[in-house]
Amino acid sequence: MFNRIRRMLVKEFLQMLRDPRMRVVIFGVPVIQMTVMAFALTTDVMNIRTAVLDMDKTPVSRELIAEFTAANYFAIVEYLRSESELTPLLDRGEVRAVLRIPAGFGGELHAGRTADFQVITDGTDSNSTAIALGYAGMIVNAFNDRKQSERQALKGLTTPVVQIATVSRAWFNANQESRFYYVPSLIAVMLFIFSLILTSIGIVREKEIGTIEQVMVTPIRGLEFILGKTIPYMLTGYVSMTLMLAVAWLVFDVRVAGSLPLLYLLSGIYLAGNMGLALIISGSAATQQQALLTSFLVLMPSVMLSGFLFPINNMPDAVRYATVFNPMRWYLEILRGIVMKDVDVTVLWPSIAAQSALALSFLAIAAARFKKTLS
Amino acid sequence: MPKSPLPTADAPAAPDKAMTQERLATGNRPAIDARGLVKTFGGVTAVNDLTFQVYPGEIFGLVGPDGAGKTTTLRLLASIMDPDAGSAAITGCDVGTESARVKDHLAYMSQRFGLYQDLTVGENIEFYADIYGVARKGRQERVGELLDFSHMRPFIGRRAGDLSGGMKQKLQLICALIHTPQVLLLDEPTNGVDPVSRRDFWRILHRLLQAGVAILITTAYLDEAERCNRVALLDHGRILASGTPDEIKGLMSGRLLTIRSNRSREITALLRDRTSAASVNVFGDTVHLVCPDIDRTTGEARQLLERAGIGWERFGESQPSLEDVFVSVLGTGKSGPGLPGHAAAFTPPPSPVGEGIAVGVEHLTRRFGSFVAVDDIGFRVRRGEIFGFLGPNGAGKSTTIRMLCGLLRPTSGSGTVAGFDIFRQAEQIKGHIGYMSQKFSLYEDLRVEENIDFYGGIYGLAGDRLARRKDWALEMAGLADHRASLTAILSGGWKQRLALACAILHEPPIIFLDEPTSGVDPLSRRRFWDLIYTMADQGITVFVTTHYMEEAEYCDRLALIYGGRMIAAGSPLELKTTHMQEEIIDLRCPEPYPLIEPLLSLPGVRDAALFGAGLHVVTADAARTQSAITRLLEEMDIGGTTMTVIMPAMEDVFISLIEEVDRQAAAHRPEKGRS
């Protein structure tokens, strides 16, 4: 038995490592893609191109504008003279936000009345719009507070107005930098994509060439064949995971906060589940093309509904329940838990249980469907 | 080119080549004119300084082993590939500079199917008519003519993917002919096609020749090559010899002595290296000796046989076939793998098969949906027998062999292999058989040695035994010097021997070979059969499928399979003597094709068809027909003919049986025509 599996492994590794293109695909591409995407994927919004339409032109209005320029969030690139210039600018996408200060703004404030101030944003990119509006709100609040205290000081009132001060602190990611969130998630995505595609294609290729027929008439057992075909991809999965963790640390300064052995153990379960899925895919595909297409059909929803890009809690109930069957969802929770939060099994056990159950079922289905016959 | 006394393609005006000479005299320009063509692929010269001409109305055959450069030559002429040096012209247009005009005058049929499997026969034809820009006016007449001539009209609404191999080839030929080309390039067009379809195919070709089309054909069937006006023998991209088939046959150094006996394999073993013969080869029940001095060898052989007490049915000189020449010209000077002495290292382990039946099946049936691939077949194979499964592509041969190997579950019926039940004990069977699939079974990206290690390992071989078997396999495949070569770079013959070696590393008592020699050149085929004989001599049962009629004659016993049904079984001799009521007259004449129609109209003639370079006339009464033919030939003033009543060849038997089956099928389903 071990001799046969060993021969399968030797053969697989020889085939895998002989082709220079395959070496690049297995070890280079996941790391490169993860690095590039980690740089590209960021929700941090800075230097929003902004235009100002100041129809008030008072010291107060200039003061407010100065508040906006002081923070790094808004970069004022245009000063408009009339209302009519506003629309073309947004249409062409030259600015993403416009600060509109109506005439009489300063006067109203001075008179102690509420003054209107408008922030217009380009809503086509709803995510950054929301963030920009958030920043604008913060700036205006700070401005309000200052004006309030100035007025009180002017009136000679010494007792300040009672206020609640919010002191917010983001744990596990003090600066709320998105790379801490995306870098580990990208590792999960890359492992999923590459283990699924490479394994399913590796098996279907033998069908396509016809070698599987020759192997199936030998006394090799189904399990031996499955192990021989999947163990190499498990191992390469581990290798590329290690490479990606190294990049995360060296390039993005994202360190594994929790236990490395636990991370490796649980990643093994994840990879094994992916192998099961790949086997199921390869069972139904006759050509490498079909295997690739089927893999993509599985990949897209798995990535989208994993909580990688969109929080699962915000999804409609039906979809949220469906994500229970998404192995990537559980692995993301585990990965973020260990890498960012340094939590252990006592916290992660529901995810671990779900992930293990999924992996076992995939493998069981694959083993049941795998027959040593061609029909 | 090496200096040789052989006539080369540069000098086609051989004295007896009247047709060519006449054309040259009338200033007829060649339809295909290749001059000094060279093509190299990464250091390997595929085509090396190739020069030849093909004239309108002439069929020119390119024969040679795998990798000789046949396909590359056709691609260069079809202007799909650019030559590295030299030039070629099709009907006077240069393939390099005027490729658009070349394509108007040329049709090229590659080995791969150029058909759209999901379109019907009619839709495929329409598609090709459109891309060749065939005018709508007159198109239907042209299509109708082609359909009728190829007997394809009944299938016009059928999906191309559902056609049999032979019909696909005919459809492809129709598509290629739709724009009435002046030059036709055919790359192994009849490979794997059943003999009936092959006859149809050649009939179409002859009609084209009469219309003045020039045809260049590559073929692995040397009997087809004999029908060509001229033949070029290609090896390593060079023309070794070219000329009429008769001229080529004259190249064999020495004369041919043949001995027919039911103990032909023993005779071969006895005579090999013990006489003055240059080579001793077995072709089924006949041993061929190429003799530099035929009288001396005759004496020696006679003496050896008498001393050993082996009798024979026929002993004497024969005309060499093109295959004999092919083997004798190409078979010398090459490293000769597969020598029987080496393969003898095969020592089968004690097997549960015993003396009795190695493979036995009854009422075996396999359906795929509503399609019955194998329909109620039954046979028994004795231990140590070479059992042949003969039939065209798609007849159900592979399906049967897969059921026997435990790769497919039969739908119904029963059977045992090596004493194990094919339903319940498929896994036990796998330990006791060797199987070589039709599809390529080696890992191309592994080295030769690594393939052997892999298959040895999964057959459970290790340590000393693996090392011993590996040495044996390398020696048997003749790859001892290439153990570290990548499998991908080996030629077809080597790969096939390596695949066989890998399939029998574990010394199984039964070996299943599914079309082992398909697409392999005659020389490699001959060597492969030597291996099979050696194994059979050691008591190993060999179950082999083939669509080569002449290979069927090499088997001890045969089952003929057609449309999923077994239509006959027995030894080659039994099949020829009991399944053919009619007699066969072998008629050799200079221009056989125009004689077919007049011959068919003679009373008593059941069929007349091309066979090799001559004709086979099927008749109920040979004596009467012979005198009728003699009169006919006198009337038509045709001389230089020979006529002999012969034992039918396997192809005659097979065609006669297939036609019988088709007649019965047609009687049940009147709407269907002959395929």
Boltz contact constraints between the chains, C-beta under 6 A:
constraints:
  - contact:
      token1: [A, 3]
      token2: [B, 457]
      max_distance: 6.0
  - contact:
      token1: [A, 3]
      token2: [B, 462]
      max_distance: 6.0
  - contact:
      token1: [A, 4]
      token2: [B, 458]
      max_distance: 6.0
  - contact:
      token1: [A, 7]
      token2: [B, 454]
      max_distance: 6.0
  - contact:
      token1: [A, 7]
      token2: [B, 457]
      max_distance: 6.0
  - contact:
      token1: [A, 7]
      token2: [B, 458]
      max_distance: 6.0
  - contact:
      token1: [A, 11]
      token2: [B, 454]
      max_distance: 6.0
  - contact:
      token1: [A, 14]
      token2: [B, 446]
      max_distance: 6.0
  - contact:
      token1: [A, 14]
      token2: [B, 450]
      max_distance: 6.0
  - contact:
      token1: [A, 15]
      token2: [B, 445]
      max_distance: 6.0
  - contact:
      token1: [A, 18]
      token2: [B, 445]
      max_distance: 6.0
  - contact:
      token1: [A, 210]
      token2: [B, 439]
      max_distance: 6.0
  - contact:
      token1: [A, 210]
      token2: [B, 440]
      max_distance: 6.0
  - contact:
      token1: [A, 211]
      token2: [B, 441]
      max_distance: 6.0
  - contact:
      token1: [A, 213]
      token2: [B, 437]
      max_distance: 6.0
  - contact:
      token1: [A, 214]
      token2: [B, 437]
      max_distance: 6.0
  - contact:
      token1: [A, 214]
      token2: [B, 441]
      max_distance: 6.0
  - contact:
      token1: [A, 216]
      token2: [B, 407]
      max_distance: 6.0
  - contact:
      token1: [A, 217]
      token2: [B, 405]
      max_distance: 6.0
  - contact:
      token1: [A, 217]
      token2: [B, 430]
      max_distance: 6.0
  - contact:
      token1: [A, 217]
      token2: [B, 435]
      max_distance: 6.0
  - contact:
      token1: [A, 218]
      token2: [B, 458]
      max_distance: 6.0
  - contact:
      token1: [A, 218]
      token2: [B, 459]
      max_distance: 6.0
  - contact:
      token1: [A, 219]
      token2: [B, 430]
      max_distance: 6.0
  - contact:
      token1: [A, 219]
      token2: [B, 431]
      max_distance: 6.0
  - contact:
      token1: [A, 220]
      token2: [B, 458]
      max_distance: 6.0
  - contact:
      token1: [A, 373]
      token2: [B, 407]
      max_distance: 6.0
  - contact:
      token1: [A, 374]
      token2: [B, 407]
      max_distance: 6.0
  - contact:
      token1: [A, 374]
      token2: [B, 408]
      max_distance: 6.0
  - contact:
      token1: [A, 375]
      token2: [B, 408]
      max_distance: 6.0
